[in-house]
Amino acid sequence: MVETTITVIKADIGSLAGHVVVPDFLLEIARKSLKEAVEKGIINDFYVTHAGDDLELIMTHHKGELSEEVHRLAWDTFMRGTKEAREKKIYAAGQDILSDTFSGNVKGMGPGSAEMTIEERKSEPIAIFCADKTEPGAFNLPLFRIYADPFNTAGLVIDPNLHDGFIFVIQDIHEQTPAYLQMKCPEEMYDLLALIGSTGKYVIKKIYRHDGLVTAAVSTDKLHQIAGKYIGKDDPVAIVRAHSGLPAMGEVLEAFTLPHLVSGWMRGSHAGPLLPVPLRDSKCTRFDGPPRVIGLGFQVSNGMLLGPVDLFDDVAFDITRRRGMEAAEYLRRHGPFMPHRLHSEDMEYTTLPSVLKKVAARFSEEEIVPTGKAKDTSDSAE
């Protein structure tokens, strides 16, 4: 059987009126580029969309993961869009483009990517999740709930195909050289949680069913690790397969009904709720956020994409969005104080260190007592 590879590659190459939304002309440039690639036989099919200010390229092909030809296509598309964005003086034009020279694939060059190679089942439903104003660890909690939490996924209890659990591949994203390990649930659930609860360090990269069937893939690219400084959030993407021996699409989406707190938001320096929103609401305005995620549902059929369905365009998620905005309102009242502002270790690659550097030399080992005579302001007539 011919294998199909699903590749999702994203980049922030410019947005309108700040970090708000991808302009239509960039979406059109991407569609034209990928349409030409279909005609040349580079890819089978594609869908172009955006999550906030990130341009998302969803592609299917038969060339396998890390295909130089497919990754070059994405890179050339981003470069073509960046050139136009700079000419039009679009905000943050080319922000995620960290090199002028393509080096075989987009890893380490700025754009984020998630890929999965599958043998198509009799029916192949998938969901593509694209987040904005947050980091790769934002998917840790919902993915754990989908594949390891029986209170979320009924199939873990009542479906014999799921009952033996899933294998999680974890990446330590603080390491310059990629470091991975795998853990099986439910056997190693507590050890898994000990890691992935630290969402800024240990990130779920891929998930497999107990028999080795791949079922989820996440982008884990860290921009500040690549650039050595803060240039924007990582804004991850994820690919999730559903049904036919895997969690149902409804169980997958149920994991996003908690607007859990993630790192990112304004200047990549604040915690905020991850809002599941329909595509029409995928623009980040309040305090450059709050962080949000879109979900698009497709059927993969003989290497082609049928759809999408806008999965969060449903009143069933209104209560989640409302709760998320109540959390956002509460956190915003903290202003520059933790826990709204991130811990100092998480601010290492933001612009805060340059501010703190100015006052660092003024610290003393001894307690300082201000000198000078206080002015007597008492009323002498008393």
MIVEX-85899 format. One record per residue (C-alpha): residue number from 1; x negated, y, z; residue in three letters. Coordinates in nm, 4 decimals, decimal comma. Example, Ala and Ser with C-alpha at 12.3 -4.5 7.8 and 13.67 -1.06 7.14 Angstrom:
2
   seq       east      north         up   type
     1    -1,2300    -0,4500     0,7800    ALA
     2    -1,3670    -0,1060     0,7140    SER
//
This chain:
382
   seq       east      north         up   type
     1     0,0000     0,0000     0,0000    MET
     2    -0,1260     0,3519    -0,0850    VAL
     3    -0,1975     0,5582     0,2247    GLU
     4    -0,0676     0,9144     0,2552    THR
     5    -0,2622     1,1838     0,4383    THR
     6    -0,0761     1,4721     0,5989    ILE
     7    -0,3024     1,7747     0,6415    THR
     8    -0,2054     2,0958     0,8207    VAL
     9    -0,4594     2,3792     0,8067    ILE
    10    -0,3921     2,7241     0,9523    LYS
    11    -0,5696     3,0576     0,9797    ALA
    12    -0,5001     3,4142     1,0822    ASP
    13    -0,6110     3,6139     0,7784    ILE
    14    -0,4047     3,9260     0,8420    GLY
    15    -0,0673     4,0437     0,9667    SER
    16     0,1724     4,3350     0,9495    LEU
    17     0,1742     4,6153     1,2068    ALA
    18    -0,0584     4,4361     1,4482    GLY
    19    -0,0559     4,0678     1,5529    HIS
    20     0,3100     4,0293     1,4563    VAL
    21     0,3888     3,8370     1,1379    VAL
    22     0,2282     3,7153     0,8135    VAL
    23     0,3245     3,9491     0,5252    PRO
    24     0,5170     3,8043     0,2309    ASP
    25     0,2368     3,8670    -0,0193    PHE
    26     0,0026     3,6341     0,1719    LEU
    27     0,2674     3,3613     0,1745    LEU
    28     0,3083     3,4035    -0,2013    GLU
    29    -0,0675     3,3868    -0,2634    ILE
    30    -0,0787     3,0609    -0,0675    ALA
    31     0,2194     2,9115    -0,2540    ARG
    32     0,0659     2,9975    -0,5887    LYS
    33    -0,2698     2,8494    -0,4887    SER
    34    -0,1198     2,5231    -0,3647    LEU
    35     0,1136     2,4947    -0,6641    LYS
    36    -0,1906     2,5135    -0,8915    GLU
    37    -0,3541     2,2431    -0,6796    ALA
    38    -0,0545     2,0124    -0,7325    VAL
    39    -0,0819     2,0648    -1,1075    GLU
    40    -0,4527     1,9770    -1,0913    LYS
    41    -0,3836     1,6628    -0,8899    GLY
    42    -0,5697     1,7794    -0,5779    ILE
    43    -0,2638     1,7397    -0,3546    ILE
    44     0,0743     1,5721    -0,3998    ASN
    45     0,2998     1,8240    -0,2320    ASP
    46     0,2933     2,1220     0,0041    PHE
    47     0,4901     2,3629     0,2168    TYR
    48     0,3701     2,7109     0,3143    VAL
    49     0,4985     2,8806     0,6280    THR
    50     0,3824     3,0916     0,9203    HIS
    51     0,3855     3,0924     1,2989    ALA
    52     0,3660     3,4542     1,4077    GLY
    53     0,0527     3,5952     1,2462    ASP
    54    -0,0881     3,2565     1,1385    ASP
    55    -0,0617     3,1292     0,7810    LEU
    56     0,0183     2,7548     0,7806    GLU
    57    -0,0603     2,5202     0,4901    LEU
    58     0,1171     2,1832     0,5101    ILE
    59    -0,0122     1,9392     0,2451    MET
    60     0,0190     1,5737     0,1473    THR
    61    -0,2344     1,3820    -0,0609    HIS
    62    -0,4117     1,0475    -0,1020    HIS
    63    -0,7687     1,1659    -0,0409    LYS
    64    -0,7980     1,0856     0,3291    GLY
    65    -0,8893     1,3009     0,6261    GLU
    66    -1,1665     1,5600     0,6012    LEU
    67    -1,1439     1,5517     0,2220    SER
    68    -1,3850     1,8118     0,0891    GLU
    69    -1,1557     1,8796    -0,2063    GLU
    70    -0,8473     1,9417     0,0103    VAL
    71    -1,0319     2,1452     0,2725    HIS
    72    -1,1960     2,3551     0,0000    ARG
    73    -0,8500     2,4211    -0,1410    LEU
    74    -0,7370     2,5570     0,1966    ALA
    75    -1,0589     2,7578     0,2347    TRP
    76    -1,0339     2,9110    -0,1121    ASP
    77    -0,6686     2,9941    -0,0447    THR
    78    -0,7584     3,1726     0,2777    PHE
    79    -1,0450     3,3572     0,1064    MET
    80    -0,8159     3,4684    -0,1763    ARG
    81    -0,5615     3,5936     0,0764    GLY
    82    -0,8287     3,7622     0,2874    THR
    83    -0,9554     3,9581    -0,0132    LYS
    84    -0,6055     4,0879    -0,0859    GLU
    85    -0,5375     4,1570     0,2823    ALA
    86    -0,8531     4,3669     0,3126    ARG
    87    -0,7699     4,5626    -0,0004    GLU
    88    -0,4258     4,6394     0,1423    LYS
    89    -0,5818     4,7198     0,4839    LYS
    90    -0,3619     4,4630     0,6564    ILE
    91    -0,4334     4,4333     1,0287    TYR
    92    -0,7009     4,1795     1,1351    ALA
    93    -0,7648     4,0802     0,7723    ALA
    94    -0,9830     3,7690     0,7628    GLY
    95    -0,9872     3,7340     1,1419    GLN
    96    -1,0319     3,3556     1,1436    ASP
    97    -1,2822     3,3486     0,8560    ILE
    98    -1,6175     3,3124     1,0316    LEU
    99    -1,8341     3,2323     0,7302    SER
   100    -1,8651     3,3274     0,3657    ASP
   101    -1,9871     2,9832     0,2622    THR
   102    -1,7804     2,6642     0,2589    PHE
   103    -1,9615     2,3692     0,4174    SER
   104    -1,7596     2,0601     0,3255    GLY
   105    -1,4565     2,1052     0,5522    ASN
   106    -1,3042     2,3848     0,7600    VAL
   107    -1,4157     2,2490     1,0978    LYS
   108    -1,6361     2,5009     1,2718    GLY
   109    -1,5526     2,7735     1,0197    MET
   110    -1,2561     2,9356     1,1951    GLY
   111    -0,9355     2,7799     1,0578    PRO
   112    -0,7681     2,5074     1,2631    GLY
   113    -0,6701     2,1689     1,1225    SER
   114    -0,4741     1,8580     1,2146    ALA
   115    -0,4664     1,5496     0,9929    GLU
   116    -0,3101     1,2067     0,9953    MET
   117    -0,3402     0,9195     0,7474    THR
   118    -0,0456     0,6813     0,7426    ILE
   119     0,1031     0,3843     0,5660    GLU
   120     0,4544     0,5067     0,4997    GLU
   121     0,7264     0,3110     0,6773    ARG
   122     1,0682     0,2361     0,5298    LYS
   123     1,1666     0,5809     0,6560    SER
   124     0,9028     0,8345     0,7611    GLU
   125     1,0376     1,1326     0,9620    PRO
   126     0,7727     1,3740     1,0895    ILE
   127     0,7661     1,7037     1,2770    ALA
   128     0,5086     1,9774     1,2274    ILE
   129     0,4676     2,2058     1,5283    PHE
   130     0,2828     2,5370     1,4891    CYS
   131     0,2124     2,7580     1,7903    ALA
   132     0,1029     3,1213     1,8123    ASP
   133    -0,0712     3,3212     2,0861    LYS
   134    -0,2018     3,0186     2,2731    THR
   135    -0,4681     2,7457     2,2850    GLU
   136    -0,4875     2,3756     2,1823    PRO
   137    -0,4038     2,2584     2,5359    GLY
   138    -0,0576     2,4081     2,4936    ALA
   139     0,0534     2,0749     2,3430    PHE
   140    -0,0799     1,8625     2,6318    ASN
   141     0,2381     1,8764     2,8396    LEU
   142     0,4984     1,8172     2,5669    PRO
   143     0,2916     1,5359     2,4108    LEU
   144     0,2542     1,3677     2,7498    PHE
   145     0,6286     1,3936     2,8013    ARG
   146     0,7008     1,2471     2,4553    ILE
   147     0,4701     0,9465     2,4867    TYR
   148     0,4386     0,8768     2,8592    ALA
   149     0,7323     1,0243     3,0530    ASP
   150     1,0369     0,7913     3,0763    PRO
   151     1,2468     1,0796     3,2100    PHE
   152     1,1963     1,2472     2,8715    ASN
   153     1,1767     0,9503     2,6347    THR
   154     1,4374     0,6835     2,7015    ALA
   155     1,2703     0,4548     2,4464    GLY
   156     0,9795     0,3963     2,6830    LEU
   157     1,2253     0,2071     2,9006    VAL
   158     1,4749     0,0508     2,6603    ILE
   159     1,2891     0,0068     2,3281    ASP
   160     1,0548    -0,2970     2,3250    PRO
   161     0,8453    -0,1307     2,0521    ASN
   162     0,7564     0,1536     2,2907    LEU
   163     0,7541    -0,0422     2,6145    HIS
   164     0,3831    -0,1303     2,5970    ASP
   165     0,2864     0,2356     2,5840    GLY
   166     0,0499     0,4602     2,3912    PHE
   167    -0,3203     0,5338     2,3638    ILE
   168    -0,4278     0,8972     2,4101    PHE
   169    -0,7528     1,0252     2,2560    VAL
   170    -0,8814     1,3146     2,4668    ILE
   171    -1,1408     1,5715     2,3600    GLN
   172    -1,3544     1,7796     2,5954    ASP
   173    -1,3440     2,1079     2,4053    ILE
   174    -1,6006     2,2764     2,6305    HIS
   175    -1,8749     2,0596     2,4839    GLU
   176    -2,0610     2,2032     2,1831    GLN
   177    -2,0922     1,8495     2,0459    THR
   178    -1,7464     1,6872     2,0323    PRO
   179    -1,6897     1,4448     2,3214    ALA
   180    -1,3960     1,2024     2,3168    TYR
   181    -1,2479     0,9285     2,5308    LEU
   182    -0,9319     0,7196     2,5114    GLN
   183    -0,6816     0,6306     2,7823    MET
   184    -0,3853     0,3952     2,7735    LYS
   185    -0,0509     0,4725     2,9289    CYS
   186     0,1157     0,3671     3,1469    PRO
   187    -0,1896     0,1837     3,2911    GLU
   188    -0,4143     0,4922     3,3155    GLU
   189    -0,1445     0,7555     3,3545    MET
   190    -0,2844     0,9136     3,6695    TYR
   191    -0,6367     0,9355     3,5271    ASP
   192    -0,4934     1,0858     3,2089    LEU
   193    -0,3067     1,3531     3,4050    LEU
   194    -0,6223     1,4307     3,6037    ALA
   195    -0,7786     1,5358     3,2730    LEU
   196    -0,5075     1,6883     3,0561    ILE
   197    -0,3716     1,9003     3,3400    GLY
   198    -0,6851     2,1111     3,2805    SER
   199    -0,5477     2,2401     2,9511    THR
   200    -0,8421     2,4682     2,8785    GLY
   201    -1,0960     2,1843     2,8867    LYS
   202    -0,9363     1,8472     2,8079    TYR
   203    -0,7086     1,8405     2,5048    VAL
   204    -0,5079     1,5625     2,3425    ILE
   205    -0,6552     1,5091     1,9946    LYS
   206    -0,4605     1,2048     1,8701    LYS
   207    -0,2109     0,9514     1,9990    ILE
   208    -0,1689     0,5895     1,8858    TYR
   209     0,0929     0,3294     1,9706    ARG
   210    -0,0388     0,0348     2,1731    HIS
   211    -0,0915    -0,1636     1,8513    ASP
   212    -0,3003     0,1104     1,6848    GLY
   213    -0,0288     0,2864     1,4820    LEU
   214    -0,1193     0,6571     1,4663    VAL
   215     0,1655     0,8778     1,5817    THR
   216     0,0365     1,2291     1,6650    ALA
   217    -0,2530     1,4593     1,5748    ALA
   218    -0,3462     1,8047     1,7090    VAL
   219    -0,5883     2,0779     1,6031    SER
   220    -0,8502     2,1335     1,8733    THR
   221    -1,0654     2,4061     1,7181    ASP
   222    -1,1839     2,6696     1,9692    LYS
   223    -1,2568     3,0038     1,8037    LEU
   224    -1,4662     3,1430     2,0880    HIS
   225    -1,6772     2,8269     2,0958    GLN
   226    -1,7493     2,8802     1,7271    ILE
   227    -1,7982     3,2571     1,7236    ALA
   228    -1,9508     3,2971     2,0709    GLY
   229    -1,7011     3,5719     2,1558    LYS
   230    -1,3294     3,6364     2,1644    TYR
   231    -1,1838     3,7028     1,8203    ILE
   232    -0,8321     3,5654     1,8692    GLY
   233    -0,6453     3,2691     2,0115    LYS
   234    -0,6696     2,9218     1,8626    ASP
   235    -0,2976     2,8877     1,7802    ASP
   236    -0,2827     2,5080     1,7429    PRO
   237    -0,0805     2,2860     1,5093    VAL
   238     0,0430     1,9312     1,5681    ALA
   239     0,1789     1,6492     1,3523    ILE
   240     0,4213     1,4038     1,5159    VAL
   241     0,5834     1,0931     1,3631    ARG
   242     0,9271     0,9860     1,4880    ALA
   243     1,1726     0,6929     1,4917    HIS
   244     1,1323     0,3293     1,3769    SER
   245     0,9307     0,2045     1,6731    GLY
   246     0,8296     0,5532     1,7884    LEU
   247     1,0076     0,8164     2,0004    PRO
   248     1,3209     0,9469     1,8280    ALA
   249     1,3168     1,3021     1,6935    MET
   250     1,5554     1,4008     1,9701    GLY
   251     1,3106     1,2661     2,2293    GLU
   252     1,0269     1,4543     2,0606    VAL
   253     1,2211     1,7813     2,0739    LEU
   254     1,3406     1,7223     2,4305    GLU
   255     0,9788     1,7681     2,5424    ALA
   256     0,9979     2,1359     2,4417    PHE
   257     1,3015     2,2190     2,6582    THR
   258     1,0718     2,3368     2,9380    LEU
   259     0,9145     2,6728     2,8384    PRO
   260     0,5949     2,5754     3,0202    HIS
   261     0,3196     2,8268     3,0934    LEU
   262     0,0267     2,8419     2,8522    VAL
   263    -0,2838     3,0560     2,8196    SER
   264    -0,3060     3,3259     2,5556    GLY
   265    -0,0469     3,5982     2,4955    TRP
   266    -0,1896     3,9534     2,4961    MET
   267    -0,5629     3,9659     2,4088    ARG
   268    -0,5851     3,5941     2,4862    GLY
   269    -0,5998     3,6908     2,8527    SER
   270    -0,2599     3,6119     3,0016    HIS
   271    -0,0352     3,3215     3,0968    ALA
   272     0,3112     3,3102     2,9479    GLY
   273     0,5956     3,0723     2,8595    PRO
   274     0,5851     2,8806     2,5306    LEU
   275     0,9138     2,9623     2,3554    LEU
   276     1,0526     2,7139     2,0985    PRO
   277     1,1952     2,9432     1,8292    VAL
   278     1,3463     2,9173     1,4812    PRO
   279     1,1299     3,0408     1,1981    LEU
   280     1,3214     3,3690     1,1713    ARG
   281     1,2124     3,4517     1,5287    ASP
   282     0,8488     3,3622     1,4694    SER
   283     0,7133     3,7111     1,5137    LYS
   284     0,5291     3,8233     1,8232    CYS
   285     0,6249     4,1671     1,9499    THR
   286     0,6625     4,1960     2,3270    ARG
   287     0,3111     4,2267     2,4705    PHE
   288     0,2042     4,0515     2,1475    ASP
   289     0,4222     3,7572     2,2364    GLY
   290     0,5415     3,5772     2,4353    PRO
   291     0,3663     3,2641     2,3041    PRO
   292     0,5931     3,0637     2,0783    ARG
   293     0,6153     2,7450     1,8768    VAL
   294     0,8073     2,6558     1,5610    ILE
   295     0,9060     2,3032     1,4604    GLY
   296     0,9678     2,1878     1,1044    LEU
   297     1,1105     1,8439     1,0267    GLY
   298     1,0274     1,6564     0,7040    PHE
   299     1,0741     1,3168     0,5484    GLN
   300     0,7573     1,1857     0,3832    VAL
   301     0,8550     0,9870     0,0757    SER
   302     0,5931     0,8382    -0,1588    ASN
   303     0,3503     1,1138    -0,0694    GLY
   304     0,6070     1,3904    -0,1125    MET
   305     0,7757     1,6178     0,1432    LEU
   306     1,1538     1,6360     0,1729    LEU
   307     1,2769     1,9296     0,3806    GLY
   308     1,2124     2,1086     0,6006    PRO
   309     1,4689     2,1271     0,8769    VAL
   310     1,4135     2,4198     1,1149    ASP
   311     1,4213     2,2051     1,4278    LEU
   312     1,4487     2,4803     1,6903    PHE
   313     1,7201     2,6678     1,5009    ASP
   314     1,9841     2,5295     1,7355    ASP
   315     2,1940     2,6763     2,0168    VAL
   316     2,0817     2,3774     2,2255    ALA
   317     1,7512     2,5630     2,2777    PHE
   318     1,9119     2,8952     2,3749    ASP
   319     1,8933     2,8102     2,7450    ILE
   320     1,5242     2,7223     2,7083    THR
   321     1,4511     3,0544     2,5395    ARG
   322     1,6509     3,2419     2,8036    ARG
   323     1,4610     3,0727     3,0868    ARG
   324     1,1358     3,1452     2,9064    GLY
   325     1,2139     3,5143     2,8797    MET
   326     1,3060     3,5271     3,2498    GLU
   327     0,9645     3,3758     3,3252    ALA
   328     0,8007     3,6261     3,0887    ALA
   329     0,9737     3,9151     3,2633    GLU
   330     0,8610     3,7901     3,6046    TYR
   331     0,5005     3,7430     3,4944    LEU
   332     0,4806     4,0833     3,3241    ARG
   333     0,5606     4,2527     3,6541    ARG
   334     0,2208     4,1282     3,7792    HIS
   335     0,0400     4,3507     3,5292    GLY
   336    -0,3384     4,2945     3,5530    PRO
   337    -0,3106     4,0589     3,8513    PHE
   338    -0,3369     3,6811     3,8544    MET
   339    -0,1607     3,4510     3,7880    PRO
   340    -0,0388     3,6530     3,4863    HIS
   341    -0,3931     3,7492     3,3948    ARG
   342    -0,6064     3,4400     3,3517    LEU
   343    -0,8742     3,3209     3,5933    HIS
   344    -1,2155     3,4851     3,5504    SER
   345    -1,3624     3,1628     3,4054    GLU
   346    -1,1002     3,1707     3,1304    ASP
   347    -1,1816     3,5357     3,0605    MET
   348    -1,5493     3,4649     2,9871    GLU
   349    -1,5105     3,5053     2,6121    TYR
   350    -1,2622     3,7934     2,6208    THR
   351    -1,3524     4,1625     2,6279    THR
   352    -1,3337     4,1784     3,0100    LEU
   353    -1,7037     4,0892     3,0751    PRO
   354    -1,8178     4,4032     2,8928    SER
   355    -1,6013     4,6085     3,1290    VAL
   356    -1,7279     4,4313     3,4418    LEU
   357    -2,0883     4,4674     3,3274    LYS
   358    -2,0693     4,8420     3,3863    LYS
   359    -2,0053     4,7999     3,7599    VAL
   360    -2,2135     4,4862     3,8272    ALA
   361    -2,5281     4,6805     3,9270    ALA
   362    -2,3354     4,8737     4,1901    ARG
   363    -2,2831     4,5705     4,4147    PHE
   364    -2,4967     4,5614     4,7319    SER
   365    -2,5830     4,2842     4,9779    GLU
   366    -2,4915     4,5159     5,2652    GLU
   367    -2,1505     4,6534     5,3386    GLU
   368    -2,1287     5,0107     5,2164    ILE
   369    -1,9957     5,2815     5,4490    VAL
   370    -1,8998     5,6037     5,2712    PRO
   371    -2,0942     5,9076     5,4028    THR
   372    -1,9889     6,2695     5,4364    GLY
   373    -1,7814     6,4654     5,6812    LYS
   374    -1,4089     6,4340     5,6438    ALA
   375    -1,2275     6,7623     5,6077    LYS
   376    -1,0033     6,8473     5,9066    ASP
   377    -0,6593     6,9090     5,7663    THR
   378    -0,4755     6,9311     6,1031    SER
   379    -0,2605     7,2352     6,1746    ASP
   380    -0,4521     7,4539     6,4275    SER
   381    -0,1301     7,6131     6,5449    ALA
   382    -0,0361     7,2851     6,7091    GLU
//
